[in-house]
Amino acid sequence: MKKRSKIAGVYLGVMLALMYVPILLVIVYSFNGSRISSVWGGFSLKWYAELFRDRSYLEAMTNSLVLATLSSLCAAVIGTLAAVGMPKISWRSKNVIEYISTLPIMIPEIILGMVFLVYFTLMRLPLGMTTLVIAHTSFCIPYVYMLVKARLVGIDKSYAEAAKDLGAGEWNVFLDITLPLILPAITSGVLLSFAMSLDDVVISVFVTGVHTNTLPLKIYTQLKTGVTPKVNALSTLMFGATLLIVLLSMWFGKKTVQQTRRRKNHEESSDSYPGIGLVR
């Protein structure tokens, strides 16, 4: 058993080193005062200063933030409505529709990008911010849909039934009961979608226009001409922003699980002592 645990520890250490040492080097050399990445010229913040003075980088960053915000919000609306409305459908093909709705996260991005390019070309839709928002929304919807669907499974249906018995309509039940209960899952899905949209390169290459550039595409084109400490600084900022968004998404997801457990414990205590549920 001890030998197996040592082997597992060594394997875990090697995998973590392969994944995170390159990222650590990028972060360290973003503070390098020398223009040559292989030579350490002392600690400096001048590359961050030059990065924020570069208008092309600021424009690409603005486009990425606008794109990620619009696509994540659109995905939140569509994914939430799909997750709430799908259980109410009695079609035989409901399972097939649910499977198709999750295909964008299973299809390779290069194939998905080519499909979007062909579709937008047939629709004669000019490539630019509009096509980027449509494409990013499409592959972000499954993240919101799956998180909200998982949250809905843990909600007791008696809440909605009690509200209907008291005269509340479907829309009032959704706004007053369902939406507050699934809000942490929606927020988690929005943050995850925002991070996925902010980091996307492959699909954006196919559906972006000549005059529309995003931050990941800007970094990708800069890498062709050589890595500079300015790119390291930009990569460090993007890594930090993505890490923060993922941590917030995990926090909201954990909050959702805790709320579900508390509600279940409250229901169990009410079942054990019926009088408790009547006293408020």
QUITASUL-V608932 format. One record per residue. N is the residue number from 1. RES is the residue in one letter. NEAR is the number of other C-alpha atoms within 10 Angstrom. D_LAST is the distance of its C-alpha to the last C-alpha in Angstrom with 2 decimals. Layout:
# QUITASUL-V608932
n->N res->RES near->NEAR d_last->D_LAST
n->N res->RES near->NEAR d_last->D_LAST
This chain:
# QUITASUL-V608932
n->1 res->M near->5 d_last->54.05
n->2 res->K near->7 d_last->54.90
n->3 res->K near->8 d_last->57.49
n->4 res->R near->9 d_last->55.05
n->5 res->S near->10 d_last->52.48
n->6 res->K near->11 d_last->55.26
n->7 res->I near->11 d_last->56.35
n->8 res->A near->12 d_last->52.81
n->9 res->G near->12 d_last->52.48
n->10 res->V near->12 d_last->55.83
n->11 res->Y near->12 d_last->54.97
n->12 res->L near->12 d_last->51.66
n->13 res->G near->12 d_last->53.51
n->14 res->V near->11 d_last->56.22
n->15 res->M near->11 d_last->53.80
n->16 res->L near->11 d_last->51.81
n->17 res->A near->13 d_last->55.12
n->18 res->L near->11 d_last->56.40
n->19 res->M near->11 d_last->53.27
n->20 res->Y near->11 d_last->52.51
n->21 res->V near->11 d_last->55.88
n->22 res->P near->11 d_last->57.18
n->23 res->I near->15 d_last->54.06
n->24 res->L near->13 d_last->54.48
n->25 res->L near->11 d_last->58.14
n->26 res->V near->20 d_last->57.31
n->27 res->I near->20 d_last->54.89
n->28 res->V near->15 d_last->57.47
n->29 res->Y near->26 d_last->60.35
n->30 res->S near->27 d_last->58.40
n->31 res->F near->22 d_last->59.05
n->32 res->N near->25 d_last->62.74
n->33 res->G near->18 d_last->65.15
n->34 res->S near->19 d_last->67.88
n->35 res->R near->15 d_last->68.28
n->36 res->I near->13 d_last->69.27
n->37 res->S near->16 d_last->66.31
n->38 res->S near->9 d_last->68.39
n->39 res->V near->11 d_last->69.45
n->40 res->W near->14 d_last->67.09
n->41 res->G near->14 d_last->67.94
n->42 res->G near->10 d_last->65.39
n->43 res->F near->13 d_last->61.83
n->44 res->S near->14 d_last->61.41
n->45 res->L near->12 d_last->58.88
n->46 res->K near->16 d_last->61.56
n->47 res->W near->22 d_last->60.66
n->48 res->Y near->19 d_last->57.14
n->49 res->A near->12 d_last->58.75
n->50 res->E near->13 d_last->61.18
n->51 res->L near->17 d_last->58.42
n->52 res->F near->13 d_last->56.53
n->53 res->R near->11 d_last->59.87
n->54 res->D near->11 d_last->60.66
n->55 res->R near->11 d_last->59.78
n->56 res->S near->15 d_last->60.06
n->57 res->Y near->19 d_last->57.38
n->58 res->L near->15 d_last->55.09
n->59 res->E near->15 d_last->55.60
n->60 res->A near->19 d_last->54.89
n->61 res->M near->20 d_last->51.73
n->62 res->T near->15 d_last->50.54
n->63 res->N near->18 d_last->51.28
n->64 res->S near->24 d_last->49.37
n->65 res->L near->17 d_last->46.27
n->66 res->V near->16 d_last->46.36
n->67 res->L near->22 d_last->47.00
n->68 res->A near->27 d_last->44.21
n->69 res->T near->20 d_last->41.69
n->70 res->L near->19 d_last->42.70
n->71 res->S near->26 d_last->42.95
n->72 res->S near->33 d_last->39.62
n->73 res->L near->22 d_last->37.77
n->74 res->C near->20 d_last->39.63
n->75 res->A near->29 d_last->38.91
n->76 res->A near->28 d_last->35.17
n->77 res->V near->15 d_last->35.11
n->78 res->I near->18 d_last->37.35
n->79 res->G near->29 d_last->35.90
n->80 res->T near->26 d_last->32.27
n->81 res->L near->13 d_last->33.24
n->82 res->A near->20 d_last->35.34
n->83 res->A near->21 d_last->32.66
n->84 res->V near->17 d_last->30.12
n->85 res->G near->10 d_last->32.76
n->86 res->M near->16 d_last->34.79
n->87 res->P near->12 d_last->32.48
n->88 res->K near->9 d_last->32.64
n->89 res->I near->9 d_last->36.43
n->90 res->S near->8 d_last->38.12
n->91 res->W near->11 d_last->41.56
n->92 res->R near->8 d_last->43.57
n->93 res->S near->9 d_last->44.57
n->94 res->K near->14 d_last->41.01
n->95 res->N near->11 d_last->41.61
n->96 res->V near->10 d_last->44.88
n->97 res->I near->12 d_last->43.28
n->98 res->E near->16 d_last->40.68
n->99 res->Y near->10 d_last->43.57
n->100 res->I near->11 d_last->45.62
n->101 res->S near->18 d_last->42.81
n->102 res->T near->18 d_last->42.95
n->103 res->L near->14 d_last->46.76
n->104 res->P near->16 d_last->47.13
n->105 res->I near->15 d_last->45.94
n->106 res->M near->9 d_last->48.30
n->107 res->I near->12 d_last->51.41
n->108 res->P near->12 d_last->53.68
n->109 res->E near->17 d_last->53.38
n->110 res->I near->15 d_last->57.10
n->111 res->I near->12 d_last->57.02
n->112 res->L near->20 d_last->53.96
n->113 res->G near->20 d_last->55.72
n->114 res->M near->16 d_last->58.86
n->115 res->V near->16 d_last->56.95
n->116 res->F near->21 d_last->55.31
n->117 res->L near->22 d_last->58.73
n->118 res->V near->13 d_last->60.37
n->119 res->Y near->12 d_last->57.59
n->120 res->F near->17 d_last->57.70
n->121 res->T near->13 d_last->61.49
n->122 res->L near->9 d_last->61.54
n->123 res->M near->9 d_last->59.10
n->124 res->R near->9 d_last->61.39
n->125 res->L near->12 d_last->58.44
n->126 res->P near->13 d_last->59.74
n->127 res->L near->18 d_last->58.50
n->128 res->G near->16 d_last->56.42
n->129 res->M near->21 d_last->52.88
n->130 res->T near->14 d_last->51.87
n->131 res->T near->20 d_last->53.04
n->132 res->L near->26 d_last->51.46
n->133 res->V near->23 d_last->48.01
n->134 res->I near->18 d_last->48.39
n->135 res->A near->24 d_last->49.57
n->136 res->H near->26 d_last->46.96
n->137 res->T near->25 d_last->44.13
n->138 res->S near->23 d_last->45.45
n->139 res->F near->25 d_last->45.30
n->140 res->C near->30 d_last->41.98
n->141 res->I near->28 d_last->40.07
n->142 res->P near->28 d_last->39.91
n->143 res->Y near->24 d_last->38.13
n->144 res->V near->28 d_last->35.24
n->145 res->Y near->27 d_last->35.28
n->146 res->M near->21 d_last->35.10
n->147 res->L near->21 d_last->32.31
n->148 res->V near->27 d_last->30.08
n->149 res->K near->20 d_last->31.01
n->150 res->A near->13 d_last->30.06
n->151 res->R near->21 d_last->26.65
n->152 res->L near->18 d_last->26.08
n->153 res->V near->9 d_last->26.95
n->154 res->G near->17 d_last->23.97
n->155 res->I near->17 d_last->21.41
n->156 res->D near->13 d_last->19.74
n->157 res->K near->11 d_last->21.16
n->158 res->S near->9 d_last->18.25
n->159 res->Y near->13 d_last->16.51
n->160 res->A near->20 d_last->19.61
n->161 res->E near->12 d_last->20.07
n->162 res->A near->12 d_last->16.69
n->163 res->A near->16 d_last->17.52
n->164 res->K near->14 d_last->20.96
n->165 res->D near->10 d_last->19.83
n->166 res->L near->9 d_last->18.04
n->167 res->G near->10 d_last->21.42
n->168 res->A near->15 d_last->21.48
n->169 res->G near->12 d_last->24.95
n->170 res->E near->11 d_last->26.20
n->171 res->W near->10 d_last->26.64
n->172 res->N near->15 d_last->23.16
n->173 res->V near->18 d_last->21.67
n->174 res->F near->15 d_last->23.97
n->175 res->L near->11 d_last->23.30
n->176 res->D near->13 d_last->19.51
n->177 res->I near->14 d_last->18.64
n->178 res->T near->18 d_last->21.83
n->179 res->L near->16 d_last->23.47
n->180 res->P near->12 d_last->20.81
n->181 res->L near->20 d_last->20.58
n->182 res->I near->21 d_last->24.39
n->183 res->L near->16 d_last->25.20
n->184 res->P near->23 d_last->25.97
n->185 res->A near->30 d_last->28.32
n->186 res->I near->30 d_last->29.96
n->187 res->T near->21 d_last->30.52
n->188 res->S near->28 d_last->32.00
n->189 res->G near->31 d_last->34.25
n->190 res->V near->28 d_last->35.39
n->191 res->L near->28 d_last->36.36
n->192 res->L near->23 d_last->38.18
n->193 res->S near->29 d_last->39.95
n->194 res->F near->27 d_last->40.92
n->195 res->A near->23 d_last->42.52
n->196 res->M near->20 d_last->44.34
n->197 res->S near->27 d_last->45.69
n->198 res->L near->26 d_last->46.73
n->199 res->D near->18 d_last->48.79
n->200 res->D near->18 d_last->50.38
n->201 res->V near->20 d_last->54.19
n->202 res->V near->17 d_last->55.59
n->203 res->I near->23 d_last->53.98
n->204 res->S near->27 d_last->54.45
n->205 res->V near->19 d_last->58.17
n->206 res->F near->20 d_last->58.61
n->207 res->V near->27 d_last->56.62
n->208 res->T near->22 d_last->57.24
n->209 res->G near->16 d_last->59.90
n->210 res->V near->7 d_last->62.82
n->211 res->H near->8 d_last->61.23
n->212 res->T near->16 d_last->57.72
n->213 res->N near->22 d_last->57.25
n->214 res->T near->29 d_last->54.16
n->215 res->L near->25 d_last->53.84
n->216 res->P near->22 d_last->54.24
n->217 res->L near->20 d_last->57.29
n->218 res->K near->16 d_last->58.69
n->219 res->I near->19 d_last->58.47
n->220 res->Y near->15 d_last->60.02
n->221 res->T near->11 d_last->62.97
n->222 res->Q near->14 d_last->63.48
n->223 res->L near->12 d_last->63.71
n->224 res->K near->8 d_last->66.77
n->225 res->T near->8 d_last->68.70
n->226 res->G near->8 d_last->67.67
n->227 res->V near->15 d_last->64.72
n->228 res->T near->17 d_last->64.53
n->229 res->P near->24 d_last->62.27
n->230 res->K near->24 d_last->60.68
n->231 res->V near->22 d_last->59.42
n->232 res->N near->24 d_last->58.14
n->233 res->A near->25 d_last->56.21
n->234 res->L near->23 d_last->54.72
n->235 res->S near->19 d_last->53.83
n->236 res->T near->21 d_last->52.12
n->237 res->L near->15 d_last->49.97
n->238 res->M near->18 d_last->49.05
n->239 res->F near->15 d_last->48.23
n->240 res->G near->13 d_last->45.97
n->241 res->A near->14 d_last->44.16
n->242 res->T near->19 d_last->43.75
n->243 res->L near->13 d_last->42.52
n->244 res->L near->14 d_last->39.90
n->245 res->I near->20 d_last->38.69
n->246 res->V near->19 d_last->38.56
n->247 res->L near->15 d_last->36.62
n->248 res->L near->16 d_last->34.04
n->249 res->S near->23 d_last->33.86
n->250 res->M near->16 d_last->33.37
n->251 res->W near->14 d_last->30.64
n->252 res->F near->20 d_last->28.66
n->253 res->G near->19 d_last->29.35
n->254 res->K near->15 d_last->28.11
n->255 res->K near->15 d_last->24.93
n->256 res->T near->19 d_last->24.43
n->257 res->V near->16 d_last->24.99
n->258 res->Q near->12 d_last->22.55
n->259 res->Q near->15 d_last->19.73
n->260 res->T near->17 d_last->20.70
n->261 res->R near->13 d_last->20.74
n->262 res->R near->11 d_last->17.33
n->263 res->R near->15 d_last->15.88
n->264 res->K near->15 d_last->18.03
n->265 res->N near->12 d_last->17.05
n->266 res->H near->14 d_last->13.31
n->267 res->E near->15 d_last->14.40
n->268 res->E near->12 d_last->16.77
n->269 res->S near->13 d_last->14.40
n->270 res->S near->14 d_last->12.14
n->271 res->D near->12 d_last->15.53
n->272 res->S near->11 d_last->16.68
n->273 res->Y near->11 d_last->13.78
n->274 res->P near->12 d_last->12.49
n->275 res->G near->9 d_last->10.09
n->276 res->I near->12 d_last->8.03
n->277 res->G near->13 d_last->7.56
n->278 res->L near->8 d_last->6.43
n->279 res->V near->6 d_last->3.84
n->280 res->R near->4 d_last->0.00
